[in-house]
């Protein structure tokens, strides 16, 4: 969480640094992604995580890549944080 917060703060501050250069800076904040590291977690932990997301599953890698493509393809998105979490709730 600390690292993700630092990246978000950096992105928001770099917006002013690159002002007027046609450079955009955004942050992607992924939730749980179905990577090899996550696949190796015990089933009960994975199930608990899935229960806490509104769509009841982990994100695919291609869904996270789609967020990057969205930012790249839209030059007006600047200083934004795209949370890709499937509606994760800590409850």
PyMOL Python script that loads the backbone (N, CA, C, O; Angstrom):
from pymol import cmd

cmd.read_pdbstr("""\
ATOM      1  N   UNK A   1       0.805  -1.198   0.000  1.00  0.00           N
ATOM      2  CA  UNK A   1       0.000   0.000   0.000  1.00  0.00           C
ATOM      3  C   UNK A   1       0.850   1.265   0.000  1.00  0.00           C
ATOM      4  O   UNK A   1       0.503   2.250  -0.652  1.00  0.00           O
ATOM      5  N   UNK A   2       1.944   1.238   0.719  1.00  0.00           N
ATOM      6  CA  UNK A   2       2.812   2.415   0.800  1.00  0.00           C
ATOM      7  C   UNK A   2       3.428   2.702  -0.562  1.00  0.00           C
ATOM      8  O   UNK A   2       3.476   3.856  -0.990  1.00  0.00           O
ATOM      9  N   UNK A   3       3.890   1.682  -1.234  1.00  0.00           N
ATOM     10  CA  UNK A   3       4.500   1.862  -2.545  1.00  0.00           C
ATOM     11  C   UNK A   3       3.486   2.395  -3.543  1.00  0.00           C
ATOM     12  O   UNK A   3       3.791   3.294  -4.328  1.00  0.00           O
ATOM     13  N   UNK A   4       2.277   1.840  -3.514  1.00  0.00           N
ATOM     14  CA  UNK A   4       1.234   2.293  -4.440  1.00  0.00           C
ATOM     15  C   UNK A   4       0.902   3.773  -4.175  1.00  0.00           C
ATOM     16  O   UNK A   4       0.703   4.546  -5.113  1.00  0.00           O
ATOM     17  N   UNK A   5       0.845   4.151  -2.913  1.00  0.00           N
ATOM     18  CA  UNK A   5       0.575   5.552  -2.568  1.00  0.00           C
ATOM     19  C   UNK A   5       1.680   6.474  -3.071  1.00  0.00           C
ATOM     20  O   UNK A   5       1.411   7.584  -3.530  1.00  0.00           O
ATOM     21  N   UNK A   6       2.918   6.011  -2.982  1.00  0.00           N
ATOM     22  CA  UNK A   6       4.047   6.814  -3.459  1.00  0.00           C
ATOM     23  C   UNK A   6       3.986   7.009  -4.971  1.00  0.00           C
ATOM     24  O   UNK A   6       4.263   8.102  -5.466  1.00  0.00           O
ATOM     25  N   UNK A   7       3.628   5.960  -5.706  1.00  0.00           N
ATOM     26  CA  UNK A   7       3.520   6.062  -7.164  1.00  0.00           C
ATOM     27  C   UNK A   7       2.400   7.031  -7.537  1.00  0.00           C
ATOM     28  O   UNK A   7       2.552   7.827  -8.463  1.00  0.00           O
ATOM     29  N   UNK A   8       1.289   6.969  -6.829  1.00  0.00           N
ATOM     30  CA  UNK A   8       0.167   7.878  -7.101  1.00  0.00           C
ATOM     31  C   UNK A   8       0.584   9.320  -6.837  1.00  0.00           C
ATOM     32  O   UNK A   8       0.293  10.204  -7.643  1.00  0.00           O
ATOM     33  N   UNK A   9       1.260   9.570  -5.721  1.00  0.00           N
ATOM     34  CA  UNK A   9       1.723  10.929  -5.405  1.00  0.00           C
ATOM     35  C   UNK A   9       2.722  11.417  -6.450  1.00  0.00           C
ATOM     36  O   UNK A   9       2.667  12.576  -6.863  1.00  0.00           O
ATOM     37  N   UNK A  10       3.624  10.553  -6.876  1.00  0.00           N
ATOM     38  CA  UNK A  10       4.598  10.919  -7.901  1.00  0.00           C
ATOM     39  C   UNK A  10       3.894  11.296  -9.201  1.00  0.00           C
ATOM     40  O   UNK A  10       4.220  12.313  -9.812  1.00  0.00           O
ATOM     41  N   UNK A  11       2.931  10.482  -9.624  1.00  0.00           N
ATOM     42  CA  UNK A  11       2.210  10.770 -10.870  1.00  0.00           C
ATOM     43  C   UNK A  11       1.504  12.114 -10.789  1.00  0.00           C
ATOM     44  O   UNK A  11       1.570  12.905 -11.731  1.00  0.00           O
ATOM     45  N   UNK A  12       0.837  12.380  -9.688  1.00  0.00           N
ATOM     46  CA  UNK A  12       0.102  13.637  -9.553  1.00  0.00           C
ATOM     47  C   UNK A  12       1.048  14.841  -9.547  1.00  0.00           C
ATOM     48  O   UNK A  12       0.711  15.896 -10.085  1.00  0.00           O
ATOM     49  N   UNK A  13       2.219  14.690  -8.946  1.00  0.00           N
ATOM     50  CA  UNK A  13       3.182  15.793  -8.917  1.00  0.00           C
ATOM     51  C   UNK A  13       3.895  15.979 -10.253  1.00  0.00           C
ATOM     52  O   UNK A  13       4.240  17.107 -10.607  1.00  0.00           O
ATOM     53  N   UNK A  14       4.119  14.919 -10.990  1.00  0.00           N
ATOM     54  CA  UNK A  14       4.783  15.033 -12.292  1.00  0.00           C
ATOM     55  C   UNK A  14       3.916  15.741 -13.327  1.00  0.00           C
ATOM     56  O   UNK A  14       4.433  16.258 -14.317  1.00  0.00           O
ATOM     57  N   UNK A  15       2.618  15.768 -13.112  1.00  0.00           N
ATOM     58  CA  UNK A  15       1.722  16.479 -14.039  1.00  0.00           C
ATOM     59  C   UNK A  15       2.173  17.934 -14.183  1.00  0.00           C
ATOM     60  O   UNK A  15       2.260  18.446 -15.299  1.00  0.00           O
ATOM     61  N   UNK A  16       2.455  18.589 -13.082  1.00  0.00           N
ATOM     62  CA  UNK A  16       2.900  19.991 -13.140  1.00  0.00           C
ATOM     63  C   UNK A  16       4.296  20.100 -13.743  1.00  0.00           C
ATOM     64  O   UNK A  16       4.589  21.061 -14.454  1.00  0.00           O
ATOM     65  N   UNK A  17       5.143  19.144 -13.470  1.00  0.00           N
ATOM     66  CA  UNK A  17       6.506  19.157 -13.999  1.00  0.00           C
ATOM     67  C   UNK A  17       6.507  19.100 -15.529  1.00  0.00           C
ATOM     68  O   UNK A  17       7.340  19.730 -16.180  1.00  0.00           O
ATOM     69  N   UNK A  18       5.566  18.339 -16.096  1.00  0.00           N
ATOM     70  CA  UNK A  18       5.503  18.170 -17.550  1.00  0.00           C
ATOM     71  C   UNK A  18       4.473  19.080 -18.218  1.00  0.00           C
ATOM     72  O   UNK A  18       4.173  18.915 -19.400  1.00  0.00           O
ATOM     73  N   UNK A  19       3.937  20.028 -17.475  1.00  0.00           N
ATOM     74  CA  UNK A  19       2.943  20.952 -18.023  1.00  0.00           C
ATOM     75  C   UNK A  19       3.480  21.642 -19.279  1.00  0.00           C
ATOM     76  O   UNK A  19       4.606  22.139 -19.302  1.00  0.00           O
ATOM     77  N   UNK A  20       2.649  21.658 -20.317  1.00  0.00           N
ATOM     78  CA  UNK A  20       3.007  22.327 -21.549  1.00  0.00           C
ATOM     79  C   UNK A  20       3.873  21.509 -22.489  1.00  0.00           C
ATOM     80  O   UNK A  20       4.324  22.029 -23.509  1.00  0.00           O
ATOM     81  N   UNK A  21       4.117  20.249 -22.176  1.00  0.00           N
ATOM     82  CA  UNK A  21       4.999  19.435 -23.015  1.00  0.00           C
ATOM     83  C   UNK A  21       4.255  18.360 -23.808  1.00  0.00           C
ATOM     84  O   UNK A  21       4.878  17.563 -24.509  1.00  0.00           O
ATOM     85  N   UNK A  22       2.949  18.338 -23.700  1.00  0.00           N
ATOM     86  CA  UNK A  22       2.130  17.288 -24.328  1.00  0.00           C
ATOM     87  C   UNK A  22       2.426  15.906 -23.766  1.00  0.00           C
ATOM     88  O   UNK A  22       2.137  14.895 -24.408  1.00  0.00           O
ATOM     89  N   UNK A  23       2.997  15.861 -22.578  1.00  0.00           N
ATOM     90  CA  UNK A  23       3.243  14.598 -21.875  1.00  0.00           C
ATOM     91  C   UNK A  23       2.184  14.437 -20.802  1.00  0.00           C
ATOM     92  O   UNK A  23       1.928  15.362 -20.031  1.00  0.00           O
ATOM     93  N   UNK A  24       1.575  13.277 -20.752  1.00  0.00           N
ATOM     94  CA  UNK A  24       0.600  13.010 -19.694  1.00  0.00           C
ATOM     95  C   UNK A  24       1.180  12.004 -18.712  1.00  0.00           C
ATOM     96  O   UNK A  24       1.996  11.156 -19.072  1.00  0.00           O
ATOM     97  N   UNK A  25       0.746  12.117 -17.476  1.00  0.00           N
ATOM     98  CA  UNK A  25       1.212  11.226 -16.421  1.00  0.00           C
ATOM     99  C   UNK A  25      -0.004  10.716 -15.656  1.00  0.00           C
ATOM    100  O   UNK A  25      -0.787  11.498 -15.116  1.00  0.00           O
ATOM    101  N   UNK A  26      -0.148   9.418 -15.619  1.00  0.00           N
ATOM    102  CA  UNK A  26      -1.255   8.796 -14.907  1.00  0.00           C
ATOM    103  C   UNK A  26      -0.721   7.610 -14.115  1.00  0.00           C
ATOM    104  O   UNK A  26       0.405   7.161 -14.330  1.00  0.00           O
ATOM    105  N   UNK A  27      -1.530   7.118 -13.213  1.00  0.00           N
ATOM    106  CA  UNK A  27      -1.155   5.937 -12.436  1.00  0.00           C
ATOM    107  C   UNK A  27      -2.241   4.882 -12.587  1.00  0.00           C
ATOM    108  O   UNK A  27      -3.431   5.196 -12.591  1.00  0.00           O
ATOM    109  N   UNK A  28      -1.827   3.646 -12.709  1.00  0.00           N
ATOM    110  CA  UNK A  28      -2.737   2.512 -12.737  1.00  0.00           C
ATOM    111  C   UNK A  28      -2.600   1.820 -11.385  1.00  0.00           C
ATOM    112  O   UNK A  28      -1.498   1.451 -10.977  1.00  0.00           O
ATOM    113  N   UNK A  29      -3.720   1.647 -10.695  1.00  0.00           N
ATOM    114  CA  UNK A  29      -3.714   1.013  -9.378  1.00  0.00           C
ATOM    115  C   UNK A  29      -4.483  -0.304  -9.456  1.00  0.00           C
ATOM    116  O   UNK A  29      -5.685  -0.348  -9.196  1.00  0.00           O
ATOM    117  N   UNK A  30      -3.777  -1.373  -9.815  1.00  0.00           N
ATOM    118  CA  UNK A  30      -4.476  -2.658  -9.947  1.00  0.00           C
ATOM    119  C   UNK A  30      -4.782  -3.268  -8.590  1.00  0.00           C
ATOM    120  O   UNK A  30      -4.042  -3.093  -7.622  1.00  0.00           O
ATOM    121  N   UNK A  31      -5.881  -3.980  -8.548  1.00  0.00           N
ATOM    122  CA  UNK A  31      -6.200  -4.784  -7.375  1.00  0.00           C
ATOM    123  C   UNK A  31      -5.523  -6.134  -7.524  1.00  0.00           C
ATOM    124  O   UNK A  31      -4.348  -6.211  -7.881  1.00  0.00           O
ATOM    125  N   UNK A  32      -6.258  -7.183  -7.255  1.00  0.00           N
ATOM    126  CA  UNK A  32      -5.707  -8.529  -7.339  1.00  0.00           C
ATOM    127  C   UNK A  32      -5.748  -9.016  -8.778  1.00  0.00           C
ATOM    128  O   UNK A  32      -6.806  -9.056  -9.406  1.00  0.00           O
ATOM    129  N   UNK A  33      -4.580  -9.386  -9.289  1.00  0.00           N
ATOM    130  CA  UNK A  33      -4.427  -9.813 -10.683  1.00  0.00           C
ATOM    131  C   UNK A  33      -4.016 -11.281 -10.682  1.00  0.00           C
ATOM    132  O   UNK A  33      -3.194 -11.707  -9.872  1.00  0.00           O
ATOM    133  N   UNK A  34      -4.593 -12.038 -11.591  1.00  0.00           N
ATOM    134  CA  UNK A  34      -4.350 -13.475 -11.651  1.00  0.00           C
ATOM    135  C   UNK A  34      -2.978 -13.781 -12.253  1.00  0.00           C
ATOM    136  O   UNK A  34      -2.874 -14.261 -13.382  1.00  0.00           O
ATOM    137  N   UNK A  35      -1.940 -13.498 -11.486  1.00  0.00           N
ATOM    138  CA  UNK A  35      -0.562 -13.772 -11.890  1.00  0.00           C
ATOM    139  C   UNK A  35      -0.116 -15.104 -11.277  1.00  0.00           C
ATOM    140  O   UNK A  35      -0.830 -15.690 -10.463  1.00  0.00           O
ATOM    141  N   UNK A  36       1.045 -15.565 -11.668  1.00  0.00           N
ATOM    142  CA  UNK A  36       1.574 -16.820 -11.100  1.00  0.00           C
ATOM    143  C   UNK A  36       1.705 -16.720  -9.586  1.00  0.00           C
ATOM    144  O   UNK A  36       1.442 -17.688  -8.873  1.00  0.00           O
ATOM    145  N   UNK A  37       2.109 -15.551  -9.093  1.00  0.00           N
ATOM    146  CA  UNK A  37       2.264 -15.362  -7.649  1.00  0.00           C
ATOM    147  C   UNK A  37       0.923 -15.544  -6.940  1.00  0.00           C
ATOM    148  O   UNK A  37       0.852 -16.198  -5.900  1.00  0.00           O
ATOM    149  N   UNK A  38      -0.138 -14.966  -7.503  1.00  0.00           N
ATOM    150  CA  UNK A  38      -1.463 -15.100  -6.900  1.00  0.00           C
ATOM    151  C   UNK A  38      -2.005 -16.517  -7.044  1.00  0.00           C
ATOM    152  O   UNK A  38      -2.668 -17.022  -6.138  1.00  0.00           O
ATOM    153  N   UNK A  39      -1.729 -17.158  -8.171  1.00  0.00           N
ATOM    154  CA  UNK A  39      -2.225 -18.521  -8.401  1.00  0.00           C
ATOM    155  C   UNK A  39      -1.649 -19.512  -7.398  1.00  0.00           C
ATOM    156  O   UNK A  39      -2.258 -20.550  -7.139  1.00  0.00           O
ATOM    157  N   UNK A  40      -0.485 -19.208  -6.829  1.00  0.00           N
ATOM    158  CA  UNK A  40       0.145 -20.102  -5.870  1.00  0.00           C
ATOM    159  C   UNK A  40      -0.347 -19.908  -4.437  1.00  0.00           C
ATOM    160  O   UNK A  40       0.089 -20.626  -3.537  1.00  0.00           O
ATOM    161  N   UNK A  41      -1.243 -18.955  -4.211  1.00  0.00           N
ATOM    162  CA  UNK A  41      -1.796 -18.760  -2.872  1.00  0.00           C
ATOM    163  C   UNK A  41      -2.776 -19.882  -2.559  1.00  0.00           C
ATOM    164  O   UNK A  41      -3.388 -20.438  -3.472  1.00  0.00           O
ATOM    165  N   UNK A  42      -2.932 -20.219  -1.301  1.00  0.00           N
ATOM    166  CA  UNK A  42      -3.897 -21.251  -0.931  1.00  0.00           C
ATOM    167  C   UNK A  42      -5.317 -20.895  -1.391  1.00  0.00           C
ATOM    168  O   UNK A  42      -5.698 -19.725  -1.419  1.00  0.00           O
ATOM    169  N   UNK A  43      -6.075 -21.908  -1.744  1.00  0.00           N
ATOM    170  CA  UNK A  43      -7.428 -21.713  -2.284  1.00  0.00           C
ATOM    171  C   UNK A  43      -8.311 -20.912  -1.343  1.00  0.00           C
ATOM    172  O   UNK A  43      -9.096 -20.087  -1.810  1.00  0.00           O
ATOM    173  N   UNK A  44      -8.214 -21.122  -0.039  1.00  0.00           N
ATOM    174  CA  UNK A  44      -9.085 -20.387   0.880  1.00  0.00           C
ATOM    175  C   UNK A  44      -8.780 -18.890   0.884  1.00  0.00           C
ATOM    176  O   UNK A  44      -9.686 -18.071   1.039  1.00  0.00           O
ATOM    177  N   UNK A  45      -7.528 -18.540   0.717  1.00  0.00           N
ATOM    178  CA  UNK A  45      -7.165 -17.117   0.661  1.00  0.00           C
ATOM    179  C   UNK A  45      -7.686 -16.508  -0.638  1.00  0.00           C
ATOM    180  O   UNK A  45      -8.244 -15.411  -0.629  1.00  0.00           O
ATOM    181  N   UNK A  46      -7.509 -17.211  -1.751  1.00  0.00           N
ATOM    182  CA  UNK A  46      -8.019 -16.715  -3.045  1.00  0.00           C
ATOM    183  C   UNK A  46      -9.541 -16.558  -3.000  1.00  0.00           C
ATOM    184  O   UNK A  46     -10.076 -15.559  -3.482  1.00  0.00           O
ATOM    185  N   UNK A  47     -10.229 -17.527  -2.431  1.00  0.00           N
ATOM    186  CA  UNK A  47     -11.691 -17.454  -2.337  1.00  0.00           C
ATOM    187  C   UNK A  47     -12.130 -16.274  -1.481  1.00  0.00           C
ATOM    188  O   UNK A  47     -13.112 -15.606  -1.807  1.00  0.00           O
ATOM    189  N   UNK A  48     -11.422 -16.010  -0.398  1.00  0.00           N
ATOM    190  CA  UNK A  48     -11.745 -14.869   0.460  1.00  0.00           C
ATOM    191  C   UNK A  48     -11.584 -13.553  -0.296  1.00  0.00           C
ATOM    192  O   UNK A  48     -12.412 -12.651  -0.168  1.00  0.00           O
ATOM    193  N   UNK A  49     -10.530 -13.447  -1.073  1.00  0.00           N
ATOM    194  CA  UNK A  49     -10.317 -12.247  -1.888  1.00  0.00           C
ATOM    195  C   UNK A  49     -11.448 -12.100  -2.901  1.00  0.00           C
ATOM    196  O   UNK A  49     -12.009 -11.015  -3.054  1.00  0.00           O
ATOM    197  N   UNK A  50     -11.779 -13.172  -3.581  1.00  0.00           N
ATOM    198  CA  UNK A  50     -12.837 -13.130  -4.600  1.00  0.00           C
ATOM    199  C   UNK A  50     -14.178 -12.729  -4.002  1.00  0.00           C
ATOM    200  O   UNK A  50     -14.952 -12.015  -4.638  1.00  0.00           O
ATOM    201  N   UNK A  51     -14.457 -13.183  -2.787  1.00  0.00           N
ATOM    202  CA  UNK A  51     -15.714 -12.799  -2.119  1.00  0.00           C
ATOM    203  C   UNK A  51     -15.780 -11.302  -1.866  1.00  0.00           C
ATOM    204  O   UNK A  51     -16.867 -10.729  -1.785  1.00  0.00           O
ATOM    205  N   UNK A  52     -14.633 -10.676  -1.743  1.00  0.00           N
ATOM    206  CA  UNK A  52     -14.581  -9.245  -1.443  1.00  0.00           C
ATOM    207  C   UNK A  52     -14.609  -8.364  -2.686  1.00  0.00           C
ATOM    208  O   UNK A  52     -14.632  -7.139  -2.568  1.00  0.00           O
ATOM    209  N   UNK A  53     -14.607  -8.961  -3.866  1.00  0.00           N
ATOM    210  CA  UNK A  53     -14.729  -8.171  -5.083  1.00  0.00           C
ATOM    211  C   UNK A  53     -16.145  -8.318  -5.627  1.00  0.00           C
ATOM    212  O   UNK A  53     -16.744  -9.390  -5.549  1.00  0.00           O
ATOM    213  N   UNK A  54     -16.658  -7.251  -6.166  1.00  0.00           N
ATOM    214  CA  UNK A  54     -18.031  -7.254  -6.672  1.00  0.00           C
ATOM    215  C   UNK A  54     -18.213  -8.228  -7.835  1.00  0.00           C
ATOM    216  O   UNK A  54     -19.315  -8.733  -8.049  1.00  0.00           O
ATOM    217  N   UNK A  55     -17.148  -8.497  -8.588  1.00  0.00           N
ATOM    218  CA  UNK A  55     -17.284  -9.422  -9.716  1.00  0.00           C
ATOM    219  C   UNK A  55     -16.744 -10.812  -9.395  1.00  0.00           C
ATOM    220  O   UNK A  55     -16.713 -11.681 -10.266  1.00  0.00           O
ATOM    221  N   UNK A  56     -16.315 -11.027  -8.143  1.00  0.00           N
ATOM    222  CA  UNK A  56     -15.961 -12.340  -7.600  1.00  0.00           C
ATOM    223  C   UNK A  56     -14.856 -13.081  -8.353  1.00  0.00           C
ATOM    224  O   UNK A  56     -14.926 -14.292  -8.559  1.00  0.00           O
ATOM    225  N   UNK A  57     -13.838 -12.325  -8.758  1.00  0.00           N
ATOM    226  CA  UNK A  57     -12.687 -12.966  -9.402  1.00  0.00           C
ATOM    227  C   UNK A  57     -11.510 -11.998  -9.404  1.00  0.00           C
ATOM    228  O   UNK A  57     -11.650 -10.818  -9.080  1.00  0.00           O
ATOM    229  N   UNK A  58     -10.369 -12.518  -9.771  1.00  0.00           N
ATOM    230  CA  UNK A  58      -9.174 -11.702  -9.951  1.00  0.00           C
ATOM    231  C   UNK A  58      -9.214 -11.089 -11.356  1.00  0.00           C
ATOM    232  O   UNK A  58      -9.893 -11.608 -12.243  1.00  0.00           O
ATOM    233  N   UNK A  59      -8.498 -10.003 -11.552  1.00  0.00           N
ATOM    234  CA  UNK A  59      -8.372  -9.407 -12.885  1.00  0.00           C
ATOM    235  C   UNK A  59      -7.433 -10.257 -13.729  1.00  0.00           C
ATOM    236  O   UNK A  59      -6.517 -10.896 -13.212  1.00  0.00           O
ATOM    237  N   UNK A  60      -7.671 -10.253 -15.017  1.00  0.00           N
ATOM    238  CA  UNK A  60      -6.710 -10.885 -15.924  1.00  0.00           C
ATOM    239  C   UNK A  60      -5.623  -9.859 -16.259  1.00  0.00           C
ATOM    240  O   UNK A  60      -5.829  -8.653 -16.127  1.00  0.00           O
ATOM    241  N   UNK A  61      -4.494 -10.348 -16.682  1.00  0.00           N
ATOM    242  CA  UNK A  61      -3.410  -9.445 -17.069  1.00  0.00           C
ATOM    243  C   UNK A  61      -3.866  -8.550 -18.224  1.00  0.00           C
ATOM    244  O   UNK A  61      -3.537  -7.365 -18.253  1.00  0.00           O
ATOM    245  N   UNK A  62      -4.612  -9.102 -19.165  1.00  0.00           N
ATOM    246  CA  UNK A  62      -5.069  -8.308 -20.312  1.00  0.00           C
ATOM    247  C   UNK A  62      -6.021  -7.186 -19.884  1.00  0.00           C
ATOM    248  O   UNK A  62      -6.076  -6.145 -20.538  1.00  0.00           O
ATOM    249  N   UNK A  63      -6.757  -7.381 -18.813  1.00  0.00           N
ATOM    250  CA  UNK A  63      -7.625  -6.302 -18.325  1.00  0.00           C
ATOM    251  C   UNK A  63      -6.808  -5.142 -17.764  1.00  0.00           C
ATOM    252  O   UNK A  63      -7.196  -3.983 -17.907  1.00  0.00           O
ATOM    253  N   UNK A  64      -5.701  -5.445 -17.138  1.00  0.00           N
ATOM    254  CA  UNK A  64      -4.821  -4.387 -16.627  1.00  0.00           C
ATOM    255  C   UNK A  64      -4.126  -3.685 -17.796  1.00  0.00           C
ATOM    256  O   UNK A  64      -4.000  -2.461 -17.803  1.00  0.00           O
ATOM    257  N   UNK A  65      -3.683  -4.455 -18.770  1.00  0.00           N
ATOM    258  CA  UNK A  65      -3.074  -3.879 -19.967  1.00  0.00           C
ATOM    259  C   UNK A  65      -4.064  -2.931 -20.645  1.00  0.00           C
ATOM    260  O   UNK A  65      -3.668  -1.874 -21.138  1.00  0.00           O
ATOM    261  N   UNK A  66      -5.331  -3.294 -20.674  1.00  0.00           N
ATOM    262  CA  UNK A  66      -6.362  -2.434 -21.266  1.00  0.00           C
ATOM    263  C   UNK A  66      -6.432  -1.062 -20.601  1.00  0.00           C
ATOM    264  O   UNK A  66      -6.728  -0.069 -21.266  1.00  0.00           O
ATOM    265  N   UNK A  67      -6.166  -0.999 -19.311  1.00  0.00           N
ATOM    266  CA  UNK A  67      -6.160   0.289 -18.611  1.00  0.00           C
ATOM    267  C   UNK A  67      -5.016   1.170 -19.109  1.00  0.00           C
ATOM    268  O   UNK A  67      -5.177   2.379 -19.280  1.00  0.00           O
ATOM    269  N   UNK A  68      -3.862   0.550 -19.339  1.00  0.00           N
ATOM    270  CA  UNK A  68      -2.724   1.303 -19.886  1.00  0.00           C
ATOM    271  C   UNK A  68      -3.047   1.800 -21.294  1.00  0.00           C
ATOM    272  O   UNK A  68      -2.758   2.946 -21.637  1.00  0.00           O
ATOM    273  N   UNK A  69      -3.642   0.936 -22.096  1.00  0.00           N
ATOM    274  CA  UNK A  69      -4.009   1.331 -23.461  1.00  0.00           C
ATOM    275  C   UNK A  69      -4.996   2.487 -23.440  1.00  0.00           C
ATOM    276  O   UNK A  69      -4.904   3.398 -24.262  1.00  0.00           O
ATOM    277  N   UNK A  70      -5.936   2.456 -22.509  1.00  0.00           N
ATOM    278  CA  UNK A  70      -6.916   3.531 -22.372  1.00  0.00           C
ATOM    279  C   UNK A  70      -6.215   4.864 -22.104  1.00  0.00           C
ATOM    280  O   UNK A  70      -6.546   5.878 -22.718  1.00  0.00           O
ATOM    281  N   UNK A  71      -5.259   4.858 -21.200  1.00  0.00           N
ATOM    282  CA  UNK A  71      -4.530   6.097 -20.882  1.00  0.00           C
ATOM    283  C   UNK A  71      -3.686   6.576 -22.062  1.00  0.00           C
ATOM    284  O   UNK A  71      -3.608   7.775 -22.329  1.00  0.00           O
ATOM    285  N   UNK A  72      -3.068   5.653 -22.752  1.00  0.00           N
ATOM    286  CA  UNK A  72      -2.220   6.008 -23.891  1.00  0.00           C
ATOM    287  C   UNK A  72      -3.055   6.573 -25.035  1.00  0.00           C
ATOM    288  O   UNK A  72      -2.634   7.515 -25.706  1.00  0.00           O
ATOM    289  N   UNK A  73      -4.230   6.003 -25.257  1.00  0.00           N
ATOM    290  CA  UNK A  73      -5.072   6.394 -26.397  1.00  0.00           C
ATOM    291  C   UNK A  73      -5.860   7.682 -26.176  1.00  0.00           C
ATOM    292  O   UNK A  73      -6.425   8.224 -27.127  1.00  0.00           O
ATOM    293  N   UNK A  74      -5.909   8.179 -24.952  1.00  0.00           N
ATOM    294  CA  UNK A  74      -6.689   9.380 -24.668  1.00  0.00           C
ATOM    295  C   UNK A  74      -5.761  10.453 -24.098  1.00  0.00           C
ATOM    296  O   UNK A  74      -5.367  10.383 -22.934  1.00  0.00           O
ATOM    297  N   UNK A  75      -5.417  11.431 -24.911  1.00  0.00           N
ATOM    298  CA  UNK A  75      -4.449  12.463 -24.528  1.00  0.00           C
ATOM    299  C   UNK A  75      -4.976  13.430 -23.479  1.00  0.00           C
ATOM    300  O   UNK A  75      -4.210  14.237 -22.954  1.00  0.00           O
ATOM    301  N   UNK A  76      -6.270  13.368 -23.159  1.00  0.00           N
ATOM    302  CA  UNK A  76      -6.827  14.294 -22.167  1.00  0.00           C
ATOM    303  C   UNK A  76      -6.789  13.713 -20.759  1.00  0.00           C
ATOM    304  O   UNK A  76      -6.997  14.435 -19.785  1.00  0.00           O
ATOM    305  N   UNK A  77      -6.531  12.444 -20.648  1.00  0.00           N
ATOM    306  CA  UNK A  77      -6.412  11.851 -19.313  1.00  0.00           C
ATOM    307  C   UNK A  77      -5.036  12.209 -18.783  1.00  0.00           C
ATOM    308  O   UNK A  77      -4.013  11.812 -19.342  1.00  0.00           O
ATOM    309  N   UNK A  78      -5.028  12.967 -17.696  1.00  0.00           N
ATOM    310  CA  UNK A  78      -3.764  13.458 -17.152  1.00  0.00           C
ATOM    311  C   UNK A  78      -3.934  13.667 -15.653  1.00  0.00           C
ATOM    312  O   UNK A  78      -4.889  14.307 -15.214  1.00  0.00           O
ATOM    313  N   UNK A  79      -3.016  13.130 -14.879  1.00  0.00           N
ATOM    314  CA  UNK A  79      -3.077  13.271 -13.431  1.00  0.00           C
ATOM    315  C   UNK A  79      -4.137  12.385 -12.802  1.00  0.00           C
ATOM    316  O   UNK A  79      -4.615  12.661 -11.701  1.00  0.00           O
ATOM    317  N   UNK A  80      -4.499  11.329 -13.497  1.00  0.00           N
ATOM    318  CA  UNK A  80      -5.555  10.449 -13.015  1.00  0.00           C
ATOM    319  C   UNK A  80      -4.979   9.161 -12.442  1.00  0.00           C
ATOM    320  O   UNK A  80      -3.874   8.734 -12.778  1.00  0.00           O
ATOM    321  N   UNK A  81      -5.774   8.565 -11.568  1.00  0.00           N
ATOM    322  CA  UNK A  81      -5.459   7.247 -11.032  1.00  0.00           C
ATOM    323  C   UNK A  81      -6.592   6.323 -11.443  1.00  0.00           C
ATOM    324  O   UNK A  81      -7.741   6.533 -11.055  1.00  0.00           O
ATOM    325  N   UNK A  82      -6.277   5.319 -12.214  1.00  0.00           N
ATOM    326  CA  UNK A  82      -7.284   4.333 -12.606  1.00  0.00           C
ATOM    327  C   UNK A  82      -7.171   3.149 -11.671  1.00  0.00           C
ATOM    328  O   UNK A  82      -6.196   2.399 -11.709  1.00  0.00           O
ATOM    329  N   UNK A  83      -8.175   2.991 -10.834  1.00  0.00           N
ATOM    330  CA  UNK A  83      -8.218   1.856  -9.919  1.00  0.00           C
ATOM    331  C   UNK A  83      -8.915   0.712 -10.643  1.00  0.00           C
ATOM    332  O   UNK A  83     -10.084   0.823 -11.012  1.00  0.00           O
ATOM    333  N   UNK A  84      -8.205  -0.368 -10.840  1.00  0.00           N
ATOM    334  CA  UNK A  84      -8.726  -1.532 -11.546  1.00  0.00           C
ATOM    335  C   UNK A  84      -8.831  -2.653 -10.509  1.00  0.00           C
ATOM    336  O   UNK A  84      -7.941  -3.496 -10.397  1.00  0.00           O
ATOM    337  N   UNK A  85      -9.934  -2.649  -9.753  1.00  0.00           N
ATOM    338  CA  UNK A  85     -10.022  -3.546  -8.601  1.00  0.00           C
ATOM    339  C   UNK A  85     -11.213  -4.495  -8.627  1.00  0.00           C
ATOM    340  O   UNK A  85     -11.368  -5.306  -7.714  1.00  0.00           O
ATOM    341  N   UNK A  86     -12.047  -4.412  -9.639  1.00  0.00           N
ATOM    342  CA  UNK A  86     -13.218  -5.275  -9.679  1.00  0.00           C
ATOM    343  C   UNK A  86     -14.236  -4.964  -8.598  1.00  0.00           C
ATOM    344  O   UNK A  86     -15.087  -5.797  -8.285  1.00  0.00           O
ATOM    345  N   UNK A  87     -14.155  -3.777  -8.028  1.00  0.00           N
ATOM    346  CA  UNK A  87     -15.058  -3.408  -6.940  1.00  0.00           C
ATOM    347  C   UNK A  87     -14.661  -4.025  -5.616  1.00  0.00           C
ATOM    348  O   UNK A  87     -15.520  -4.406  -4.820  1.00  0.00           O
ATOM    349  N   UNK A  88     -13.357  -4.127  -5.374  1.00  0.00           N
ATOM    350  CA  UNK A  88     -12.864  -4.714  -4.127  1.00  0.00           C
ATOM    351  C   UNK A  88     -13.297  -3.877  -2.942  1.00  0.00           C
ATOM    352  O   UNK A  88     -13.219  -2.648  -2.971  1.00  0.00           O
ATOM    353  N   UNK A  89     -13.752  -4.552  -1.902  1.00  0.00           N
ATOM    354  CA  UNK A  89     -14.153  -3.897  -0.661  1.00  0.00           C
ATOM    355  C   UNK A  89     -13.509  -4.667   0.491  1.00  0.00           C
ATOM    356  O   UNK A  89     -13.502  -5.898   0.487  1.00  0.00           O
ATOM    357  N   UNK A  90     -12.983  -3.966   1.452  1.00  0.00           N
ATOM    358  CA  UNK A  90     -12.255  -4.597   2.545  1.00  0.00           C
ATOM    359  C   UNK A  90     -13.153  -5.301   3.559  1.00  0.00           C
ATOM    360  O   UNK A  90     -12.645  -5.878   4.520  1.00  0.00           O
ATOM    361  N   UNK A  91     -14.466  -5.269   3.376  1.00  0.00           N
ATOM    362  CA  UNK A  91     -15.401  -5.892   4.331  1.00  0.00           C
ATOM    363  C   UNK A  91     -15.240  -7.386   4.361  1.00  0.00           C
ATOM    364  O   UNK A  91     -15.944  -8.068   5.105  1.00  0.00           O
TER     365      UNK A  91
END
""", "prot")
cmd.dss("prot")
cmd.show_as("cartoon", "prot")
cmd.util.cbc("prot")
cmd.orient("prot")
